[in-house]
Amino acid sequence: MADWEFRPASVADVEGVAELRAVVLRSDLERLGRYDEQRVRQRLRDGFAPEHTWMIEVGGASAGCVALRPAKGAYWLEHFYLEPGLQGKGIGSAVLGRLLERCDREEAAVRLNVLQGSSARRLYERHGFIVEAEDEVDVFMVRDPAASEENQRQTR
């Protein structure tokens, strides 16, 4: 796995993240009949909160982003995108693990939604997320802080 690090996001990162989102989600959105060249970028712009977002850097270069937005008694994991060439190399798992450790220390649940049929769902399931609800487009998942302890017991 490549060395990676976080840096705080800034307003200046929004267009790069919007473009990365369009690239990363394109195949899943097309498969679901939901891809729109402008809308995929605009939804990111509309929901981008740099104060809750970190940029992921590999070798000093921008490689992705992730947001952890506080909610009542929980966090929403959002905008978790990694450059396609870096996916499947353990970076996403390491990033997610670090964020979940923080949430576990705070005894906070983590919620997210992932597109139906997305390969990212397997990553979330490996980290203890379970399906809470789903519709024809999205799968809503949650992970309680105790899930990390349960997963560790099961993998021993």
PyMOL CGO cylinders between C-alpha atoms (Angstrom):
from pymol import cmd
from pymol.cgo import CYLINDER

trace = [
    CYLINDER, 0.00, 0.00, 0.00, 1.23, 3.48, -0.87, 0.3, 1, 1, 1, 1, 1, 1,
    CYLINDER, 1.23, 3.48, -0.87, 1.93, 6.00, 1.86, 0.3, 1, 1, 1, 1, 1, 1,
    CYLINDER, 1.93, 6.00, 1.86, -0.94, 8.43, 2.19, 0.3, 1, 1, 1, 1, 1, 1,
    CYLINDER, -0.94, 8.43, 2.19, -1.89, 11.34, 4.39, 0.3, 1, 1, 1, 1, 1, 1,
    CYLINDER, -1.89, 11.34, 4.39, -4.76, 13.69, 5.07, 0.3, 1, 1, 1, 1, 1, 1,
    CYLINDER, -4.76, 13.69, 5.07, -4.79, 17.42, 4.65, 0.3, 1, 1, 1, 1, 1, 1,
    CYLINDER, -4.79, 17.42, 4.65, -7.73, 19.66, 5.50, 0.3, 1, 1, 1, 1, 1, 1,
    CYLINDER, -7.73, 19.66, 5.50, -9.86, 20.55, 2.49, 0.3, 1, 1, 1, 1, 1, 1,
    CYLINDER, -9.86, 20.55, 2.49, -10.43, 24.13, 1.45, 0.3, 1, 1, 1, 1, 1, 1,
    CYLINDER, -10.43, 24.13, 1.45, -13.02, 25.88, -0.69, 0.3, 1, 1, 1, 1, 1, 1,
    CYLINDER, -13.02, 25.88, -0.69, -10.44, 25.82, -3.50, 0.3, 1, 1, 1, 1, 1, 1,
    CYLINDER, -10.44, 25.82, -3.50, -10.69, 21.99, -3.61, 0.3, 1, 1, 1, 1, 1, 1,
    CYLINDER, -10.69, 21.99, -3.61, -14.35, 21.89, -4.65, 0.3, 1, 1, 1, 1, 1, 1,
    CYLINDER, -14.35, 21.89, -4.65, -13.87, 21.74, -8.44, 0.3, 1, 1, 1, 1, 1, 1,
    CYLINDER, -13.87, 21.74, -8.44, -11.22, 19.02, -8.27, 0.3, 1, 1, 1, 1, 1, 1,
    CYLINDER, -11.22, 19.02, -8.27, -13.43, 16.96, -5.98, 0.3, 1, 1, 1, 1, 1, 1,
    CYLINDER, -13.43, 16.96, -5.98, -16.47, 17.54, -8.23, 0.3, 1, 1, 1, 1, 1, 1,
    CYLINDER, -16.47, 17.54, -8.23, -14.49, 16.24, -11.20, 0.3, 1, 1, 1, 1, 1, 1,
    CYLINDER, -14.49, 16.24, -11.20, -13.21, 13.22, -9.26, 0.3, 1, 1, 1, 1, 1, 1,
    CYLINDER, -13.21, 13.22, -9.26, -16.79, 12.43, -8.19, 0.3, 1, 1, 1, 1, 1, 1,
    CYLINDER, -16.79, 12.43, -8.19, -17.93, 12.49, -11.82, 0.3, 1, 1, 1, 1, 1, 1,
    CYLINDER, -17.93, 12.49, -11.82, -15.17, 10.06, -12.81, 0.3, 1, 1, 1, 1, 1, 1,
    CYLINDER, -15.17, 10.06, -12.81, -15.59, 7.68, -9.86, 0.3, 1, 1, 1, 1, 1, 1,
    CYLINDER, -15.59, 7.68, -9.86, -19.40, 7.47, -9.96, 0.3, 1, 1, 1, 1, 1, 1,
    CYLINDER, -19.40, 7.47, -9.96, -19.89, 7.48, -13.71, 0.3, 1, 1, 1, 1, 1, 1,
    CYLINDER, -19.89, 7.48, -13.71, -20.11, 3.74, -14.38, 0.3, 1, 1, 1, 1, 1, 1,
    CYLINDER, -20.11, 3.74, -14.38, -22.44, 3.07, -11.43, 0.3, 1, 1, 1, 1, 1, 1,
    CYLINDER, -22.44, 3.07, -11.43, -24.68, 6.03, -12.30, 0.3, 1, 1, 1, 1, 1, 1,
    CYLINDER, -24.68, 6.03, -12.30, -24.79, 5.02, -15.97, 0.3, 1, 1, 1, 1, 1, 1,
    CYLINDER, -24.79, 5.02, -15.97, -25.69, 1.44, -14.98, 0.3, 1, 1, 1, 1, 1, 1,
    CYLINDER, -25.69, 1.44, -14.98, -28.54, 2.86, -12.87, 0.3, 1, 1, 1, 1, 1, 1,
    CYLINDER, -28.54, 2.86, -12.87, -29.64, 5.19, -15.67, 0.3, 1, 1, 1, 1, 1, 1,
    CYLINDER, -29.64, 5.19, -15.67, -28.90, 8.22, -13.47, 0.3, 1, 1, 1, 1, 1, 1,
    CYLINDER, -28.90, 8.22, -13.47, -25.75, 9.79, -14.97, 0.3, 1, 1, 1, 1, 1, 1,
    CYLINDER, -25.75, 9.79, -14.97, -26.04, 13.46, -15.82, 0.3, 1, 1, 1, 1, 1, 1,
    CYLINDER, -26.04, 13.46, -15.82, -22.82, 15.28, -16.75, 0.3, 1, 1, 1, 1, 1, 1,
    CYLINDER, -22.82, 15.28, -16.75, -23.76, 18.50, -14.90, 0.3, 1, 1, 1, 1, 1, 1,
    CYLINDER, -23.76, 18.50, -14.90, -25.83, 17.13, -12.03, 0.3, 1, 1, 1, 1, 1, 1,
    CYLINDER, -25.83, 17.13, -12.03, -23.11, 14.75, -10.80, 0.3, 1, 1, 1, 1, 1, 1,
    CYLINDER, -23.11, 14.75, -10.80, -20.77, 17.71, -10.32, 0.3, 1, 1, 1, 1, 1, 1,
    CYLINDER, -20.77, 17.71, -10.32, -23.39, 20.15, -9.02, 0.3, 1, 1, 1, 1, 1, 1,
    CYLINDER, -23.39, 20.15, -9.02, -24.56, 17.80, -6.28, 0.3, 1, 1, 1, 1, 1, 1,
    CYLINDER, -24.56, 17.80, -6.28, -21.00, 17.75, -4.96, 0.3, 1, 1, 1, 1, 1, 1,
    CYLINDER, -21.00, 17.75, -4.96, -20.72, 21.53, -5.13, 0.3, 1, 1, 1, 1, 1, 1,
    CYLINDER, -20.72, 21.53, -5.13, -24.02, 21.91, -3.29, 0.3, 1, 1, 1, 1, 1, 1,
    CYLINDER, -24.02, 21.91, -3.29, -22.99, 19.57, -0.47, 0.3, 1, 1, 1, 1, 1, 1,
    CYLINDER, -22.99, 19.57, -0.47, -19.28, 20.35, -0.15, 0.3, 1, 1, 1, 1, 1, 1,
    CYLINDER, -19.28, 20.35, -0.15, -18.36, 21.38, 3.41, 0.3, 1, 1, 1, 1, 1, 1,
    CYLINDER, -18.36, 21.38, 3.41, -14.59, 21.87, 3.59, 0.3, 1, 1, 1, 1, 1, 1,
    CYLINDER, -14.59, 21.87, 3.59, -14.71, 22.13, 7.38, 0.3, 1, 1, 1, 1, 1, 1,
    CYLINDER, -14.71, 22.13, 7.38, -15.72, 18.43, 7.53, 0.3, 1, 1, 1, 1, 1, 1,
    CYLINDER, -15.72, 18.43, 7.53, -13.65, 17.22, 4.55, 0.3, 1, 1, 1, 1, 1, 1,
    CYLINDER, -13.65, 17.22, 4.55, -10.11, 15.93, 4.19, 0.3, 1, 1, 1, 1, 1, 1,
    CYLINDER, -10.11, 15.93, 4.19, -8.14, 15.56, 1.02, 0.3, 1, 1, 1, 1, 1, 1,
    CYLINDER, -8.14, 15.56, 1.02, -6.25, 12.30, 0.63, 0.3, 1, 1, 1, 1, 1, 1,
    CYLINDER, -6.25, 12.30, 0.63, -2.75, 12.68, -0.73, 0.3, 1, 1, 1, 1, 1, 1,
    CYLINDER, -2.75, 12.68, -0.73, -0.42, 9.98, -1.99, 0.3, 1, 1, 1, 1, 1, 1,
    CYLINDER, -0.42, 9.98, -1.99, 3.18, 10.97, -2.60, 0.3, 1, 1, 1, 1, 1, 1,
    CYLINDER, 3.18, 10.97, -2.60, 2.24, 14.62, -2.10, 0.3, 1, 1, 1, 1, 1, 1,
    CYLINDER, 2.24, 14.62, -2.10, -0.34, 14.54, -4.91, 0.3, 1, 1, 1, 1, 1, 1,
    CYLINDER, -0.34, 14.54, -4.91, -4.10, 14.76, -4.54, 0.3, 1, 1, 1, 1, 1, 1,
    CYLINDER, -4.10, 14.76, -4.54, -5.57, 11.26, -4.68, 0.3, 1, 1, 1, 1, 1, 1,
    CYLINDER, -5.57, 11.26, -4.68, -9.06, 11.61, -3.24, 0.3, 1, 1, 1, 1, 1, 1,
    CYLINDER, -9.06, 11.61, -3.24, -11.21, 12.97, -0.47, 0.3, 1, 1, 1, 1, 1, 1,
    CYLINDER, -11.21, 12.97, -0.47, -13.55, 11.98, 2.34, 0.3, 1, 1, 1, 1, 1, 1,
    CYLINDER, -13.55, 11.98, 2.34, -15.98, 13.88, 4.55, 0.3, 1, 1, 1, 1, 1, 1,
    CYLINDER, -15.98, 13.88, 4.55, -17.24, 13.06, 8.01, 0.3, 1, 1, 1, 1, 1, 1,
    CYLINDER, -17.24, 13.06, 8.01, -20.20, 15.31, 8.75, 0.3, 1, 1, 1, 1, 1, 1,
    CYLINDER, -20.20, 15.31, 8.75, -21.43, 15.44, 12.34, 0.3, 1, 1, 1, 1, 1, 1,
    CYLINDER, -21.43, 15.44, 12.34, -25.07, 14.63, 13.04, 0.3, 1, 1, 1, 1, 1, 1,
    CYLINDER, -25.07, 14.63, 13.04, -26.95, 14.01, 16.29, 0.3, 1, 1, 1, 1, 1, 1,
    CYLINDER, -26.95, 14.01, 16.29, -25.12, 11.14, 17.99, 0.3, 1, 1, 1, 1, 1, 1,
    CYLINDER, -25.12, 11.14, 17.99, -23.50, 10.04, 14.75, 0.3, 1, 1, 1, 1, 1, 1,
    CYLINDER, -23.50, 10.04, 14.75, -21.47, 11.02, 11.71, 0.3, 1, 1, 1, 1, 1, 1,
    CYLINDER, -21.47, 11.02, 11.71, -22.31, 10.82, 8.01, 0.3, 1, 1, 1, 1, 1, 1,
    CYLINDER, -22.31, 10.82, 8.01, -19.48, 9.46, 5.89, 0.3, 1, 1, 1, 1, 1, 1,
    CYLINDER, -19.48, 9.46, 5.89, -19.74, 11.35, 2.60, 0.3, 1, 1, 1, 1, 1, 1,
    CYLINDER, -19.74, 11.35, 2.60, -17.83, 12.18, -0.55, 0.3, 1, 1, 1, 1, 1, 1,
    CYLINDER, -17.83, 12.18, -0.55, -15.41, 9.27, -0.18, 0.3, 1, 1, 1, 1, 1, 1,
    CYLINDER, -15.41, 9.27, -0.18, -13.69, 9.19, -3.57, 0.3, 1, 1, 1, 1, 1, 1,
    CYLINDER, -13.69, 9.19, -3.57, -10.31, 7.78, -4.53, 0.3, 1, 1, 1, 1, 1, 1,
    CYLINDER, -10.31, 7.78, -4.53, -8.62, 8.07, -7.91, 0.3, 1, 1, 1, 1, 1, 1,
    CYLINDER, -8.62, 8.07, -7.91, -9.50, 4.93, -9.92, 0.3, 1, 1, 1, 1, 1, 1,
    CYLINDER, -9.50, 4.93, -9.92, -5.85, 3.93, -10.37, 0.3, 1, 1, 1, 1, 1, 1,
    CYLINDER, -5.85, 3.93, -10.37, -5.39, 3.84, -6.59, 0.3, 1, 1, 1, 1, 1, 1,
    CYLINDER, -5.39, 3.84, -6.59, -8.49, 1.81, -5.79, 0.3, 1, 1, 1, 1, 1, 1,
    CYLINDER, -8.49, 1.81, -5.79, -8.00, -1.76, -4.63, 0.3, 1, 1, 1, 1, 1, 1,
    CYLINDER, -8.00, -1.76, -4.63, -4.58, -1.07, -3.13, 0.3, 1, 1, 1, 1, 1, 1,
    CYLINDER, -4.58, -1.07, -3.13, -5.62, -0.80, 0.54, 0.3, 1, 1, 1, 1, 1, 1,
    CYLINDER, -5.62, -0.80, 0.54, -5.64, 2.99, 0.71, 0.3, 1, 1, 1, 1, 1, 1,
    CYLINDER, -5.64, 2.99, 0.71, -9.42, 3.28, 1.00, 0.3, 1, 1, 1, 1, 1, 1,
    CYLINDER, -9.42, 3.28, 1.00, -9.49, 0.66, 3.73, 0.3, 1, 1, 1, 1, 1, 1,
    CYLINDER, -9.49, 0.66, 3.73, -6.73, 2.45, 5.67, 0.3, 1, 1, 1, 1, 1, 1,
    CYLINDER, -6.73, 2.45, 5.67, -8.47, 5.82, 5.32, 0.3, 1, 1, 1, 1, 1, 1,
    CYLINDER, -8.47, 5.82, 5.32, -11.79, 4.37, 6.43, 0.3, 1, 1, 1, 1, 1, 1,
    CYLINDER, -11.79, 4.37, 6.43, -10.14, 2.55, 9.33, 0.3, 1, 1, 1, 1, 1, 1,
    CYLINDER, -10.14, 2.55, 9.33, -8.58, 5.75, 10.63, 0.3, 1, 1, 1, 1, 1, 1,
    CYLINDER, -8.58, 5.75, 10.63, -11.89, 7.63, 10.49, 0.3, 1, 1, 1, 1, 1, 1,
    CYLINDER, -11.89, 7.63, 10.49, -13.76, 4.79, 12.18, 0.3, 1, 1, 1, 1, 1, 1,
    CYLINDER, -13.76, 4.79, 12.18, -11.20, 4.66, 15.00, 0.3, 1, 1, 1, 1, 1, 1,
    CYLINDER, -11.20, 4.66, 15.00, -12.01, 8.31, 15.71, 0.3, 1, 1, 1, 1, 1, 1,
    CYLINDER, -12.01, 8.31, 15.71, -15.75, 7.60, 15.69, 0.3, 1, 1, 1, 1, 1, 1,
    CYLINDER, -15.75, 7.60, 15.69, -15.30, 4.58, 17.96, 0.3, 1, 1, 1, 1, 1, 1,
    CYLINDER, -15.30, 4.58, 17.96, -13.38, 6.70, 20.50, 0.3, 1, 1, 1, 1, 1, 1,
    CYLINDER, -13.38, 6.70, 20.50, -16.35, 9.08, 20.50, 0.3, 1, 1, 1, 1, 1, 1,
    CYLINDER, -16.35, 9.08, 20.50, -18.77, 6.12, 20.66, 0.3, 1, 1, 1, 1, 1, 1,
    CYLINDER, -18.77, 6.12, 20.66, -20.53, 7.55, 17.60, 0.3, 1, 1, 1, 1, 1, 1,
    CYLINDER, -20.53, 7.55, 17.60, -22.37, 5.60, 14.95, 0.3, 1, 1, 1, 1, 1, 1,
    CYLINDER, -22.37, 5.60, 14.95, -21.46, 6.21, 11.31, 0.3, 1, 1, 1, 1, 1, 1,
    CYLINDER, -21.46, 6.21, 11.31, -24.02, 6.36, 8.51, 0.3, 1, 1, 1, 1, 1, 1,
    CYLINDER, -24.02, 6.36, 8.51, -23.56, 6.43, 4.76, 0.3, 1, 1, 1, 1, 1, 1,
    CYLINDER, -23.56, 6.43, 4.76, -25.28, 5.70, 1.52, 0.3, 1, 1, 1, 1, 1, 1,
    CYLINDER, -25.28, 5.70, 1.52, -23.77, 3.87, -1.41, 0.3, 1, 1, 1, 1, 1, 1,
    CYLINDER, -23.77, 3.87, -1.41, -25.17, 3.31, -4.89, 0.3, 1, 1, 1, 1, 1, 1,
    CYLINDER, -25.17, 3.31, -4.89, -26.87, -0.01, -5.58, 0.3, 1, 1, 1, 1, 1, 1,
    CYLINDER, -26.87, -0.01, -5.58, -24.37, -2.42, -7.11, 0.3, 1, 1, 1, 1, 1, 1,
    CYLINDER, -24.37, -2.42, -7.11, -21.31, -0.34, -6.17, 0.3, 1, 1, 1, 1, 1, 1,
    CYLINDER, -21.31, -0.34, -6.17, -18.17, -2.30, -5.36, 0.3, 1, 1, 1, 1, 1, 1,
    CYLINDER, -18.17, -2.30, -5.36, -17.60, 0.13, -2.47, 0.3, 1, 1, 1, 1, 1, 1,
    CYLINDER, -17.60, 0.13, -2.47, -20.33, -1.67, -0.53, 0.3, 1, 1, 1, 1, 1, 1,
    CYLINDER, -20.33, -1.67, -0.53, -17.95, -4.59, 0.10, 0.3, 1, 1, 1, 1, 1, 1,
    CYLINDER, -17.95, -4.59, 0.10, -15.42, -2.21, 1.67, 0.3, 1, 1, 1, 1, 1, 1,
    CYLINDER, -15.42, -2.21, 1.67, -18.06, -0.85, 4.03, 0.3, 1, 1, 1, 1, 1, 1,
    CYLINDER, -18.06, -0.85, 4.03, -19.31, -4.32, 4.95, 0.3, 1, 1, 1, 1, 1, 1,
    CYLINDER, -19.31, -4.32, 4.95, -15.75, -5.42, 5.78, 0.3, 1, 1, 1, 1, 1, 1,
    CYLINDER, -15.75, -5.42, 5.78, -15.60, -2.50, 8.23, 0.3, 1, 1, 1, 1, 1, 1,
    CYLINDER, -15.60, -2.50, 8.23, -18.80, -3.48, 10.03, 0.3, 1, 1, 1, 1, 1, 1,
    CYLINDER, -18.80, -3.48, 10.03, -21.48, -1.50, 8.19, 0.3, 1, 1, 1, 1, 1, 1,
    CYLINDER, -21.48, -1.50, 8.19, -24.87, -3.14, 7.84, 0.3, 1, 1, 1, 1, 1, 1,
    CYLINDER, -24.87, -3.14, 7.84, -27.80, -2.28, 5.60, 0.3, 1, 1, 1, 1, 1, 1,
    CYLINDER, -27.80, -2.28, 5.60, -30.38, -0.11, 7.29, 0.3, 1, 1, 1, 1, 1, 1,
    CYLINDER, -30.38, -0.11, 7.29, -32.61, 0.59, 4.27, 0.3, 1, 1, 1, 1, 1, 1,
    CYLINDER, -32.61, 0.59, 4.27, -32.45, 0.63, 0.50, 0.3, 1, 1, 1, 1, 1, 1,
    CYLINDER, -32.45, 0.63, 0.50, -34.29, 1.79, -2.57, 0.3, 1, 1, 1, 1, 1, 1,
    CYLINDER, -34.29, 1.79, -2.57, -33.78, 1.33, -6.30, 0.3, 1, 1, 1, 1, 1, 1,
    CYLINDER, -33.78, 1.33, -6.30, -30.77, 3.69, -6.32, 0.3, 1, 1, 1, 1, 1, 1,
    CYLINDER, -30.77, 3.69, -6.32, -29.21, 3.83, -2.83, 0.3, 1, 1, 1, 1, 1, 1,
    CYLINDER, -29.21, 3.83, -2.83, -28.26, 1.48, -0.03, 0.3, 1, 1, 1, 1, 1, 1,
    CYLINDER, -28.26, 1.48, -0.03, -28.26, 3.18, 3.38, 0.3, 1, 1, 1, 1, 1, 1,
    CYLINDER, -28.26, 3.18, 3.38, -25.82, 1.66, 5.83, 0.3, 1, 1, 1, 1, 1, 1,
    CYLINDER, -25.82, 1.66, 5.83, -24.90, 2.17, 9.47, 0.3, 1, 1, 1, 1, 1, 1,
    CYLINDER, -24.90, 2.17, 9.47, -22.06, 1.08, 11.70, 0.3, 1, 1, 1, 1, 1, 1,
    CYLINDER, -22.06, 1.08, 11.70, -22.33, 1.18, 15.48, 0.3, 1, 1, 1, 1, 1, 1,
    CYLINDER, -22.33, 1.18, 15.48, -19.11, 1.69, 17.47, 0.3, 1, 1, 1, 1, 1, 1,
    CYLINDER, -19.11, 1.69, 17.47, -19.40, -1.84, 18.87, 0.3, 1, 1, 1, 1, 1, 1,
    CYLINDER, -19.40, -1.84, 18.87, -19.15, -3.20, 15.30, 0.3, 1, 1, 1, 1, 1, 1,
    CYLINDER, -19.15, -3.20, 15.30, -15.38, -2.79, 15.30, 0.3, 1, 1, 1, 1, 1, 1,
    CYLINDER, -15.38, -2.79, 15.30, -15.00, -5.00, 18.38, 0.3, 1, 1, 1, 1, 1, 1,
    CYLINDER, -15.00, -5.00, 18.38, -17.40, -7.59, 16.94, 0.3, 1, 1, 1, 1, 1, 1,
    CYLINDER, -17.40, -7.59, 16.94, -15.49, -7.70, 13.62, 0.3, 1, 1, 1, 1, 1, 1,
    CYLINDER, -15.49, -7.70, 13.62, -12.19, -8.11, 15.42, 0.3, 1, 1, 1, 1, 1, 1,
    CYLINDER, -12.19, -8.11, 15.42, -13.56, -11.07, 17.42, 0.3, 1, 1, 1, 1, 1, 1,
    CYLINDER, -13.56, -11.07, 17.42, -14.92, -12.72, 14.27, 0.3, 1, 1, 1, 1, 1, 1,
    CYLINDER, -14.92, -12.72, 14.27, -11.64, -12.39, 12.34, 0.3, 1, 1, 1, 1, 1, 1,
    CYLINDER, -11.64, -12.39, 12.34, -9.44, -13.88, 15.10, 0.3, 1, 1, 1, 1, 1, 1,
]
cmd.load_cgo(trace, "trace")
